[in-house]
Structures are given as C-alpha cells and as structure tokens.
Amino acid sequence: MLNKFFKLLRGAEVKKNKKPSRLCSFRPELESFEERITPTTNIIYANGLLTGSVIIDGGTKGVSGVTIGITGETTTGRSVNYSIVTNSNGNFSIDQLLPGSYNVTRSTPAGFLSGTTATSAQLNIAEGQSITQNLGLGGLTPAKVSLGLWASGVNTGVTAPTAGSGTATGFTMTQIKAFTDSTVAKNSTSDYNLAAYNLSLAKNSTSYYNLAAYNLSPDTTDTTITFNTSKGAIDVTLMDTASPVSVTNFLSYAKNGSYTDDLFHRMANLSGTGAPQILQGGQFTTNSSGSPSTVSSFTDVPTYQPIANEYDPSRPNKIGSLAMARTSDLNSATSQFYFNLTDNTTSLGQTGNGYAAFGNVANSASLTNLQSFATSYTPQAGTIITTTTNPVPSLPALTGASPAVTNNPVGTATTNLALTNTITGATPTGYLNYLVSSSDPSIVTATIGSLNGTFSPSQVKLVAGGNVGTAVITVTLIDNRNEATIKTFNVTVQ
C-alpha cells in the first residue's frame, strides 16, 4: 500500500500535471554555512527596561506627546535607534532592551520652553536591569498662560501635544506576523493548516508550527550560495526576507548535507513536448564508486515536515529563478526544488496555485551554465530505484553518451548524469535559532526539530496530551549575535 502511495505521489502527479512535483526526498550540502539552527552559549537576553516621565521644571505635571529618542550601541556592537512619544500622563516605557550604552533625549514641543532640568541622559543598561529616567520641560512659552490654566484646559495660544502610546519595544526581531493562540475541542479532528498556521489540536494529537513564518533576524539579508554542478558553478541569491520559510527550509537541507551528489532527476517541458523549461532536483542522492566513477545506487533524501507555499506574483518563475517543487497540494513542499530554464511566469504563477520562487541566479555566467543543461543533456524515460521504484519520465542524460544511459542508470558513469556535487556559500548574515518550552506538558508538549530529524530546526512539534486546559508555549528567538527575545502563544485543548 505504501509503495502504491509513493508511486502515485511521485509518478502520477508528474505525468498528469507536467509541473514541478514534490516526488520524494534528497540530500545537498552547504559547506561553509555556520550553525543556523542550534543555539550556542552566552545568550544575551533583551530584557532591560527603561521607564520615565517628561515633567515641568519644579513640578509633577507630565507632558504628553513628547518624542523620546534612544540611540546607542549594544554590548555586541548593534546600533540602536528607537523613538516613541509620551502618553497622556507624560510617561514612556521601552522594554526588551539589550545591554548596552544609550543616550536618551526628548524633543521640545511647540509652545514649551526647553527648561533647566535634564533634556537628555547617558545610560548604561545591564542585562535584565530596570532604569527610571525622568526628563524635564520649562513650561509654557506665553507668559500670560499659567501652568494652572493649561492644566485645567483653559489655555490661550498653546495647544497641548497629542498623547502618544507611551510604550515601545526595544530589540525586536522583524515580525512577519504575530503568533496566534488557538482553542480546540477535545476529540476533534486534528487539522493543522500550514498555509494559515492555525493550530488545531485534538486530545492526544500531533501538529507542527513553523517558526520561520513569524520573525526574521534584524541582520537578515539575501544569502548567496553556489551550486557546484556537472555544468559548472551556478551562483544563486536567496530571498531570505521575502521567502523566509522556503529559504530557511532549503538551508536546513543544505546544512544537513542533503544535496551532496544530488541528482537532477527531471528536465521537462511543462506541456509535455518542446524544449525543457525546468530542471528539478532534491529527490535522490547518487552513490558512486570506482575510477572512473560509476553509479552504484541511489538514496532518497530524508524529508522534514512540509512547509507552507510562499508563492507571490512579485517573485515570478522567471528565467534563472529557483523555486520549491511540490505536489498539487499547495503546502506539500519538502526537499525538492527546481530551476526555471525559461520564463514560466504564466504557467507556474496561476493565482491560488502558484509555485514559490525563493532565489535567483546571481550573474550571467551562472545563467549560461544553468541553461547549458538543456543543450548538453537529453530528457529520457528512466527508473530510479531506492527503497522503492521511481519512474522518472524526463531524466537528463548526457547527449551522445557511449554507452548510452540505460533506463535504470545504475552502472552508468556519473559524468553521464546531471548532478549537483555540492552546495557552498557564505554564512547567512542574519538567522534565528530557537528554544521552546510548554508551561504544562500534561496539556501540550513542545519540541524543536533538528537537522537530522524528521522535522526541521525551525519547526516545533506540538503534542496534545490527555488533559484539557491551556498551555503557554514560550519561544526564545536567538539571532546570530546570540541576542535573544521571548515570544509566547497559548494552545488550549478542551
């Protein structure tokens, strides 16, 4: 039964839709990526707190609507620049501050004197420290308007500043969307919606929560990697900020070594005939031996839990783009990816059914190397045998190979197949690691994944126990500088 299921998942979907299908699993390697996943020691928590008020010289009256600025540098060298405005009582509060040296300033609202008390302050904040710092104003400018009249709402010529929120967050991971709570009935059907990330936990059920969909490191920029292939180097710029789930997922496989000796198992025209439009890999690793090197076997890439589809028309399937392969299920992508050899913006970008691009070939030389696959290899029917038998209708085989590549390519020279030998690249500029915990494991347990596990280091496994109630899931987000902040969400089983 399982064999039939895998055949249907891999083969039938390809034949029917002629579009990138998730098929199976595979292995690449990202040689110089640092640990994107596992937190190191000496975590610095953003748990400092700065509070204060802007008051009139010699009095206690707070002034609303005054802009408070805080600039400086953290102990790890991060530049800080925040601003808020005082609330209706003249108070302000900035939480989640990292330890560092800061300068706090205030503006002078129209109609007010600068005053003789502090207009600024230099502060050194330690980890977890709470500091109160008041700043002063000199009262109203027009001599005929007393503070008493202004305070009572009877004023001439001066409009009181508009009250602000009075609160701000210091160190923040760039928020993509907020964590959401969930309440579900016990014994209900477990239905984890990957697209919306809505939890639905029944008693004794298991679901997964993908943390990459919620926050980014403040240092995140586009990561450049290199596919070292049968046709030379292909440099790719990943869209870390625009496609965080897809990029994080891909880099987890790469860091795990899942794409070393990765077979490009599909080079196809989406309509079934004509010049190749896509080059797909990420399903099988190629095992070889001897000199010259010949194929001895193939291995399926172990896969993590599927990810949500991040298709967006602003990231089209244009020539040279890198995208996630999947089945007809929008949220089924795991290890497989494909390059667009031609402009497939229309065919792979249908509203509601698009395929998520998450990278682009970085330069003309790399694009030339990519497109040379279409001129150097010929698609042919093949069979890749791992623990199951996998028909591959458009296996790229070296044109003119002698002897010709057989249907079952075991025994053929590795030079006759299209391969990604390794993936190398610079360490991502900004990335997040995670720690998770549950306030009540008898209701829900929370476990973060691992590189060599069945769910990735950005995926949380939530298992509902036999008890009803609410558990608070605490997530510690740790960036590449080991600076951390804490988020929570609730899961209720009832």
C-alpha positions as CSV (number, residue, x, y, z in Angstrom):
1,M,0.0,0.0,0.0
2,L,2.8,2.4,0.9
3,N,4.6,1.6,-2.4
4,K,1.5,2.5,-4.3
5,F,1.1,5.7,-2.4
6,F,4.7,6.8,-3.1
7,K,4.3,5.8,-6.8
8,L,1.2,7.9,-7.0
9,L,2.9,10.8,-5.2
10,R,5.9,10.7,-7.4
11,G,5.0,9.4,-10.8
12,A,1.3,10.0,-11.4
13,E,1.5,13.6,-10.4
14,V,4.3,14.3,-12.7
15,K,2.6,12.7,-15.7
16,K,-0.7,14.3,-15.1
17,N,0.2,17.9,-14.3
18,K,3.6,18.2,-16.0
19,K,4.5,20.7,-13.3
20,P,7.2,20.5,-10.5
21,S,6.1,17.8,-8.1
22,R,7.5,17.1,-4.7
23,L,8.1,13.4,-5.6
24,C,10.3,12.2,-2.8
25,S,13.3,13.3,-0.9
26,F,17.0,14.1,-1.4
27,R,20.4,15.3,0.0
28,P,22.6,18.5,-0.5
29,E,25.5,20.1,1.3
30,L,26.2,23.7,2.3
31,E,29.8,23.5,3.3
32,S,30.6,26.9,4.8
33,F,27.2,27.7,6.4
34,E,27.5,28.2,10.2
35,E,25.0,26.7,12.5
36,R,21.8,28.3,11.6
37,I,19.9,26.0,13.9
38,T,21.4,25.2,17.3
39,P,21.8,28.0,19.8
40,T,25.3,28.4,21.3
41,T,26.1,29.5,24.9
42,N,26.2,33.0,26.4
43,I,22.8,34.1,25.1
44,I,22.2,37.8,25.8
45,Y,18.5,38.5,26.6
46,A,16.8,41.7,25.6
47,N,15.1,42.1,29.0
48,G,16.2,45.5,30.0
49,L,13.5,48.1,30.8
50,L,13.7,51.9,30.6
51,T,10.8,54.0,32.1
52,G,10.3,57.6,32.9
53,S,8.3,60.8,32.5
54,V,8.7,64.2,31.0
55,I,7.7,66.8,33.6
56,I,7.6,70.5,34.0
57,D,10.5,72.1,35.9
58,G,9.9,72.1,39.6
59,G,6.6,70.4,39.3
60,T,4.9,67.0,38.9
61,K,2.8,67.7,35.8
62,G,3.7,65.3,33.0
63,V,3.6,66.4,29.4
64,S,2.0,64.2,26.7
65,G,3.1,63.9,23.1
66,V,6.8,64.5,23.7
67,T,9.1,62.5,21.4
68,I,11.6,60.3,23.3
69,G,14.6,59.0,21.4
70,I,17.1,56.4,22.4
71,T,20.3,55.8,20.5
72,G,23.5,53.9,21.2
73,E,25.2,50.6,20.9
74,T,24.6,47.2,22.5
75,T,27.4,45.2,24.1
76,T,27.6,43.1,20.9
77,G,28.0,46.2,18.7
78,R,24.5,46.5,17.3
79,S,23.5,50.1,16.6
80,V,20.3,51.1,18.3
81,N,17.9,53.9,17.3
82,Y,14.3,53.9,18.7
83,S,11.7,56.6,19.3
84,I,8.3,56.8,21.0
85,V,6.1,59.6,22.4
86,T,4.9,60.1,25.9
87,N,1.4,59.0,26.8
88,S,-1.5,61.2,28.2
89,N,0.3,61.3,31.7
90,G,3.7,62.2,30.2
91,N,5.1,58.7,30.8
92,F,7.1,56.5,28.5
93,S,8.4,52.9,28.6
94,I,10.8,51.0,26.4
95,D,11.1,47.3,27.1
96,Q,13.1,44.4,25.6
97,L,16.3,46.5,25.7
98,L,19.6,44.7,25.2
99,P,22.5,45.6,27.5
100,G,24.5,48.5,26.1
101,S,25.3,52.2,26.3
102,Y,22.4,54.5,25.4
103,N,21.7,58.2,25.0
104,V,18.1,59.2,25.8
105,T,16.8,62.5,24.6
106,R,13.5,64.4,24.4
107,S,12.0,66.9,22.0
108,T,10.7,70.3,22.9
109,P,7.0,70.6,21.8
110,A,5.8,73.8,20.2
111,G,4.8,76.3,22.8
112,F,7.1,75.0,25.5
113,L,10.3,76.2,27.0
114,S,13.4,73.9,27.0
115,G,13.8,74.2,30.7
116,T,16.7,73.8,33.1
117,T,16.3,70.2,34.1
118,A,17.6,67.2,32.0
119,T,16.9,67.2,28.3
120,S,19.0,64.1,27.8
121,A,20.7,61.3,29.7
122,Q,23.6,58.9,29.1
123,L,22.7,55.4,30.5
124,N,24.5,52.1,30.7
125,I,21.9,49.3,30.9
126,A,22.9,45.8,32.1
127,E,21.1,42.6,31.1
128,G,17.8,42.5,32.9
129,Q,18.2,45.9,34.5
130,S,15.3,48.3,35.0
131,I,16.1,52.0,35.0
132,T,13.8,55.1,35.6
133,Q,15.0,58.3,33.9
134,N,12.8,61.5,34.0
135,L,13.4,64.4,31.6
136,G,12.2,68.0,32.1
137,L,10.5,70.8,30.2
138,G,10.4,74.5,31.2
139,G,6.7,75.2,31.0
140,L,4.7,77.2,28.5
141,T,6.2,79.9,26.3
142,P,3.4,82.6,26.6
143,A,3.9,84.4,29.9
144,K,0.2,85.2,30.3
145,V,-0.8,81.5,30.2
146,S,-0.1,79.8,33.6
147,L,0.6,76.2,34.0
148,G,-2.6,76.0,36.1
149,L,-4.7,77.3,33.3
150,W,-3.1,74.9,30.8
151,A,-3.6,72.0,33.2
152,S,-7.3,72.9,33.7
153,G,-7.8,73.0,29.9
154,V,-8.2,76.8,29.8
155,N,-5.3,78.0,27.6
156,T,-4.6,80.7,25.1
157,G,-2.4,80.3,22.1
158,V,-0.9,76.9,23.0
159,T,-2.2,73.5,22.0
160,A,-1.2,70.7,24.3
161,P,0.8,67.9,22.5
162,T,-1.2,64.9,21.4
163,A,-0.7,62.0,23.7
164,G,1.3,59.1,22.4
165,S,1.2,55.4,23.2
166,G,3.9,55.7,25.9
167,T,5.3,52.2,25.2
168,A,7.8,50.7,22.8
169,T,9.7,47.6,22.2
170,G,13.5,47.9,22.2
171,F,15.2,44.9,20.5
172,T,12.8,43.2,18.1
173,M,13.1,40.5,15.5
174,T,11.5,41.8,12.3
175,Q,7.9,40.5,12.6
176,I,6.4,38.8,9.6
177,K,3.2,38.0,11.5
178,A,2.2,37.6,15.2
179,F,2.0,34.3,17.0
180,T,-1.7,33.3,17.4
181,D,-3.5,31.5,20.2
182,S,-5.7,28.5,19.5
183,T,-8.6,26.9,21.2
184,V,-9.9,23.5,20.1
185,A,-12.4,20.9,21.3
186,K,-11.1,17.7,22.7
187,N,-11.5,14.6,20.5
188,S,-11.9,16.9,17.5
189,T,-10.2,16.2,14.2
190,S,-6.6,17.4,14.1
191,D,-6.3,19.8,11.2
192,Y,-3.0,21.7,11.0
193,N,-3.3,24.4,8.4
194,L,0.2,25.0,7.1
195,A,-1.0,27.9,4.9
196,A,-2.5,29.9,7.7
197,Y,-0.5,28.4,10.6
198,N,-3.7,27.9,12.6
199,L,-3.3,25.3,15.2
200,S,-6.0,22.6,15.6
201,L,-5.1,20.2,18.4
202,A,-7.3,17.4,19.4
203,K,-6.5,15.4,22.6
204,N,-3.5,13.1,22.0
205,S,-2.8,14.6,18.6
206,T,0.3,16.0,17.0
207,S,0.8,19.1,15.0
208,Y,3.7,21.3,13.8
209,Y,4.3,25.0,14.0
210,N,6.8,26.6,11.6
211,L,8.7,29.4,13.4
212,A,10.3,30.7,10.2
213,A,7.0,32.2,9.2
214,Y,6.9,34.7,12.1
215,N,10.1,36.6,12.7
216,L,13.4,37.5,11.0
217,S,16.8,38.4,12.5
218,P,17.5,42.1,12.3
219,D,20.6,41.3,10.4
220,T,18.9,39.2,7.7
221,T,19.9,39.9,4.1
222,D,19.9,38.0,0.9
223,T,22.2,35.0,1.2
224,T,24.4,33.9,-1.8
225,I,25.1,30.2,-2.4
226,T,26.8,28.3,-5.2
227,F,25.6,25.1,-6.8
228,N,28.7,23.2,-7.9
229,T,27.2,21.2,-10.8
230,S,28.1,19.0,-13.8
231,K,28.0,22.2,-15.9
232,G,30.0,24.4,-13.5
233,A,29.2,26.9,-10.8
234,I,25.7,28.4,-10.5
235,D,25.6,31.3,-8.1
236,V,22.2,31.9,-6.6
237,T,21.0,34.8,-4.4
238,L,18.3,33.6,-2.0
239,M,15.4,35.9,-1.0
240,D,15.7,35.4,2.8
241,T,13.4,38.3,3.7
242,A,10.7,37.8,1.1
243,S,10.6,34.0,1.3
244,P,11.7,33.2,4.8
245,V,10.0,29.8,5.1
246,S,11.3,28.4,1.8
247,V,14.8,29.8,2.3
248,T,15.1,28.5,5.9
249,N,13.8,25.1,4.8
250,F,16.2,24.9,1.9
251,L,19.2,26.0,4.0
252,S,18.3,23.4,6.6
253,Y,18.5,20.6,4.0
254,A,21.7,22.2,2.7
255,K,23.3,22.4,6.1
256,N,22.3,18.8,6.7
257,G,24.3,17.7,3.6
258,S,21.2,16.6,1.8
259,Y,22.2,18.0,-1.6
260,T,25.6,16.4,-1.9
261,D,25.8,14.4,-5.2
262,D,22.2,15.4,-5.8
263,L,20.7,14.1,-9.0
264,F,18.7,16.4,-11.3
265,H,16.1,13.8,-12.0
266,R,13.8,15.8,-14.1
267,M,14.3,18.2,-17.1
268,A,10.9,18.7,-18.6
269,N,8.7,20.8,-20.8
270,L,5.6,21.7,-18.7
271,S,3.2,21.0,-21.7
272,G,4.9,17.6,-22.3
273,T,6.7,18.4,-25.6
274,G,9.2,21.0,-26.7
275,A,12.4,22.5,-25.2
276,P,13.0,21.9,-21.5
277,Q,11.6,24.6,-19.2
278,I,12.6,23.3,-15.7
279,L,15.5,21.4,-14.2
280,Q,14.4,19.7,-10.9
281,G,16.4,18.1,-8.1
282,G,16.3,17.4,-4.4
283,Q,14.8,13.9,-4.5
284,F,17.7,11.4,-4.9
285,T,21.4,11.4,-3.9
286,T,23.8,9.5,-6.2
287,N,26.1,6.9,-4.7
288,S,29.2,6.1,-6.8
289,S,32.4,4.1,-6.7
290,G,35.4,3.2,-8.8
291,S,37.6,5.1,-11.2
292,P,36.2,6.3,-13.5
293,S,33.3,7.0,-11.1
294,T,30.2,4.9,-11.8
295,V,26.7,4.9,-10.2
296,S,26.3,2.2,-7.6
297,S,22.9,3.2,-6.1
298,F,20.6,6.0,-5.3
299,T,19.2,7.1,-1.9
300,D,16.0,9.0,-1.1
301,V,16.6,12.3,0.7
302,P,15.0,12.1,4.2
303,T,12.5,14.9,4.5
304,Y,11.3,17.3,7.2
305,Q,7.6,18.2,7.7
306,P,6.1,20.1,4.7
307,I,6.2,23.9,4.5
308,A,3.6,26.5,3.5
309,N,3.5,27.7,-0.1
310,E,5.1,31.2,-0.3
311,Y,4.1,31.9,-3.9
312,D,3.8,35.6,-4.6
313,P,3.5,37.2,-8.0
314,S,6.2,39.7,-7.1
315,R,8.6,36.7,-7.1
316,P,7.8,35.2,-10.5
317,N,9.1,31.9,-12.0
318,K,11.3,33.9,-14.4
319,I,14.4,32.6,-16.2
320,G,17.0,31.6,-13.7
321,S,14.8,31.6,-10.7
322,L,14.9,28.8,-8.0
323,A,11.6,27.6,-6.7
324,M,10.1,24.9,-4.4
325,A,8.7,21.8,-6.1
326,R,5.5,20.3,-4.6
327,T,2.5,18.1,-5.4
328,S,-0.9,19.5,-6.3
329,D,-1.2,20.1,-2.5
330,L,-0.2,23.8,-2.1
331,N,1.5,23.1,1.2
332,S,3.4,20.0,0.4
333,A,6.9,21.2,-0.4
334,T,9.8,19.5,1.4
335,S,13.3,18.9,-0.1
336,Q,12.7,19.2,-3.8
337,F,13.5,22.4,-5.8
338,Y,13.7,23.4,-9.5
339,F,15.4,26.0,-11.7
340,N,13.4,27.8,-14.4
341,L,15.3,27.3,-17.7
342,T,12.8,29.6,-19.4
343,D,10.3,32.2,-18.4
344,N,7.5,30.3,-16.7
345,T,5.8,33.2,-15.1
346,T,2.4,32.4,-16.5
347,S,2.4,28.6,-16.4
348,L,3.7,28.4,-12.8
349,G,2.2,31.6,-11.4
350,Q,-1.5,31.0,-11.5
351,T,-3.5,32.8,-8.8
352,G,-4.1,30.4,-6.0
353,N,-1.9,27.7,-7.5
354,G,1.5,29.3,-7.9
355,Y,4.9,27.8,-7.2
356,A,7.1,29.6,-4.7
357,A,10.3,31.1,-6.1
358,F,12.9,31.8,-3.3
359,G,16.1,32.6,-5.2
360,N,17.5,33.9,-8.5
361,V,20.7,33.1,-10.5
362,A,23.1,35.8,-9.5
363,N,25.1,36.5,-12.7
364,S,25.2,35.9,-16.4
365,A,28.0,33.3,-16.2
366,S,25.8,31.2,-13.8
367,L,22.8,31.6,-16.1
368,T,24.8,30.3,-19.0
369,N,25.9,27.3,-17.0
370,L,22.3,26.6,-16.0
371,Q,20.9,26.8,-19.5
372,S,23.7,24.6,-20.9
373,F,22.0,21.7,-19.2
374,A,19.2,22.0,-21.8
375,T,21.8,21.8,-24.7
376,S,24.1,19.1,-23.2
377,Y,21.5,16.6,-21.9
378,T,18.5,14.9,-23.4
379,P,15.5,14.0,-21.3
380,Q,14.6,10.3,-21.4
381,A,12.5,7.9,-19.5
382,G,14.3,6.4,-16.5
383,T,13.8,4.5,-13.3
384,I,15.4,5.4,-10.1
385,I,15.5,2.5,-7.6
386,T,15.9,3.3,-3.9
387,T,13.7,1.6,-1.3
388,T,11.0,1.9,-3.9
389,T,10.9,2.0,-7.7
390,N,10.5,5.6,-9.0
391,P,9.7,6.2,-12.7
392,V,11.3,9.5,-13.9
393,P,9.8,10.3,-17.3
394,S,12.4,13.1,-18.1
395,L,15.7,12.1,-16.6
396,P,18.5,14.3,-18.1
397,A,21.1,12.0,-19.7
398,L,24.3,13.3,-21.4
399,T,23.6,13.7,-25.1
400,G,25.7,11.2,-27.2
401,A,26.9,9.2,-24.1
402,S,28.6,6.0,-25.1
403,P,27.4,3.6,-24.0
404,A,24.0,5.2,-23.7
405,V,22.4,5.8,-20.3
406,T,20.0,2.9,-19.7
407,N,16.6,3.2,-18.2
408,N,18.0,2.1,-14.9
409,P,21.1,4.3,-14.7
410,V,22.9,2.2,-12.0
411,G,26.2,1.3,-13.5
412,T,26.5,4.3,-15.8
413,A,29.3,6.8,-15.5
414,T,28.4,9.7,-13.1
415,T,29.6,12.1,-15.9
416,N,26.6,11.0,-17.9
417,L,24.1,12.3,-15.3
418,A,23.2,15.9,-14.3
419,L,24.4,16.4,-10.8
420,T,24.8,19.0,-8.0
421,N,28.1,17.8,-6.5
422,T,28.0,20.2,-3.5
423,I,26.4,23.5,-2.4
424,T,28.7,26.0,-0.9
425,G,28.1,29.5,0.3
426,A,28.7,32.3,2.7
427,T,27.2,32.2,6.2
428,P,23.8,33.8,6.2
429,T,24.2,37.3,7.5
430,G,21.2,37.1,9.8
431,Y,19.4,34.0,11.0
432,L,17.5,32.7,14.0
433,N,17.8,29.8,16.4
434,Y,15.0,28.7,18.7
435,L,14.3,27.3,22.2
436,V,10.8,26.2,23.0
437,S,9.0,25.1,26.2
438,S,5.5,24.5,27.4
439,S,4.1,25.7,30.7
440,D,2.1,22.4,31.2
441,P,3.4,19.4,29.3
442,S,0.4,17.4,30.5
443,I,-1.7,19.5,28.2
444,V,0.8,20.2,25.3
445,T,4.5,19.4,24.9
446,A,6.6,21.5,22.6
447,T,9.8,20.2,20.9
448,I,12.1,22.0,18.4
449,G,13.3,20.0,15.4
450,S,16.9,19.1,14.4
451,L,19.0,19.0,11.3
452,N,19.0,15.2,11.2
453,G,15.4,14.7,12.5
454,T,12.0,14.3,10.9
455,F,11.1,18.0,11.4
456,S,13.5,20.9,10.9
457,P,15.2,23.2,13.4
458,S,12.6,25.9,12.6
459,Q,9.6,23.6,13.1
460,V,8.0,22.9,16.5
461,K,6.3,19.6,17.2
462,L,3.2,20.1,19.4
463,V,1.7,17.0,21.0
464,A,-1.5,17.3,22.9
465,G,-1.7,15.1,26.0
466,G,-4.7,13.6,27.6
467,N,-5.6,16.6,29.7
468,V,-7.7,19.6,28.8
469,G,-6.7,23.1,29.6
470,T,-4.4,25.9,28.3
471,A,-0.6,25.7,28.0
472,V,1.6,28.7,27.3
473,I,4.2,28.0,24.6
474,T,7.3,30.1,25.1
475,V,9.7,30.6,22.2
476,T,13.1,32.2,22.7
477,L,14.4,33.7,19.4
478,I,18.1,33.9,19.2
479,D,19.9,35.7,16.4
480,N,23.4,35.2,15.0
481,R,24.8,37.6,17.6
482,N,23.3,35.5,20.4
483,E,20.9,38.3,21.2
484,A,17.5,36.9,22.2
485,T,14.0,37.9,22.8
486,I,11.0,35.9,24.0
487,K,7.5,35.4,22.4
488,T,4.6,33.4,23.7
489,F,1.3,31.9,22.4
490,N,-1.4,29.8,24.0
491,V,-2.7,26.4,23.0
492,T,-6.0,25.3,24.6
493,V,-7.3,21.8,24.4
494,Q,-10.9,21.5,25.6
